[in-house]
Amino acid sequence: GIQVEQSPPDLILQEGANSTLRCNFSDSVNNLQWFHQNPWGQLINLFYIPSGTKQNGRLSATTVATERYSLLYISSSQTTDSGVYFCAVEPTGRRALTFGSGTRLQVQP
Amino acid sequence: DGGITQSPKYLFRKEGQNVTLSCEQNLNHDAMYWYRQDPGQGLRLIYYSQIVNDFQKGDIAEGYSVSREKKESFPLTVTSAQKNPTAFYLCASSPGLAAQETQYFGPGTRLLVL
């Protein structure tokens, strides 16, 4: 099946810093989503982005489908950004998401 | 409020016992999903359903069963055949059959084996 690799696995930032999270996938996809999981386990969808660039406040994402990677940018990080960020893809021919193992982000005050 | 509810929040299972996790949505979504998350890991797909009375196995379906008798409900049974059931279980839904969809998640159920 498709492989989804996220990097880095862990990231510690000072409040106000910027960061880039990366997601590489091994095959063509119809769907790519970024999620944030808070410390209580709730998953929130951040972006649906199978290709191109989107921005939502301090967050933005870019997917280059032809090169099979996606990037999530977090600017001016806040302590509430802490948690785990997951990339998930829907491979061509399969109607369900495959998740990466996540990037655990800790933003310190 | 529209959303996805899961119950219970915590569930304890004895050896050899079957337990059922509830997932309900009032978003009028056609598709529903069950995932398992182990500590420090990503989510793995157990089962999914694109429409009422139909469902497909995911990557780790062994030891689990589901039903989809109503559009809004997709219960998951963890059977005694699942030898390592301790995990965080997440239910999700999405609007329909198109690939261009966002999945929405419930708050999850933590299952512990006594």
HADDOCK unambig.tbl for C-alpha pairs under 7 A between the chains (distance, minus, plus):
assign (segid A and resid 30 and name CA) (segid B and resid 99 and name CA) 6.22 0.50 0.50
assign (segid A and resid 31 and name CA) (segid B and resid 99 and name CA) 6.30 0.50 0.50
assign (segid A and resid 31 and name CA) (segid B and resid 100 and name CA) 6.43 0.50 0.50
assign (segid A and resid 41 and name CA) (segid B and resid 107 and name CA) 6.82 0.50 0.50
assign (segid A and resid 42 and name CA) (segid B and resid 107 and name CA) 5.17 0.50 0.50
assign (segid A and resid 43 and name CA) (segid B and resid 105 and name CA) 5.99 0.50 0.50
assign (segid A and resid 45 and name CA) (segid B and resid 104 and name CA) 6.95 0.50 0.50
assign (segid A and resid 48 and name CA) (segid B and resid 102 and name CA) 6.31 0.50 0.50
assign (segid A and resid 99 and name CA) (segid B and resid 42 and name CA) 5.97 0.50 0.50
assign (segid A and resid 99 and name CA) (segid B and resid 43 and name CA) 5.80 0.50 0.50
assign (segid A and resid 99 and name CA) (segid B and resid 44 and name CA) 6.99 0.50 0.50
assign (segid A and resid 100 and name CA) (segid B and resid 42 and name CA) 5.79 0.50 0.50
assign (segid A and resid 101 and name CA) (segid B and resid 41 and name CA) 5.33 0.50 0.50
assign (segid A and resid 101 and name CA) (segid B and resid 42 and name CA) 4.18 0.50 0.50
assign (segid A and resid 102 and name CA) (segid B and resid 42 and name CA) 6.13 0.50 0.50
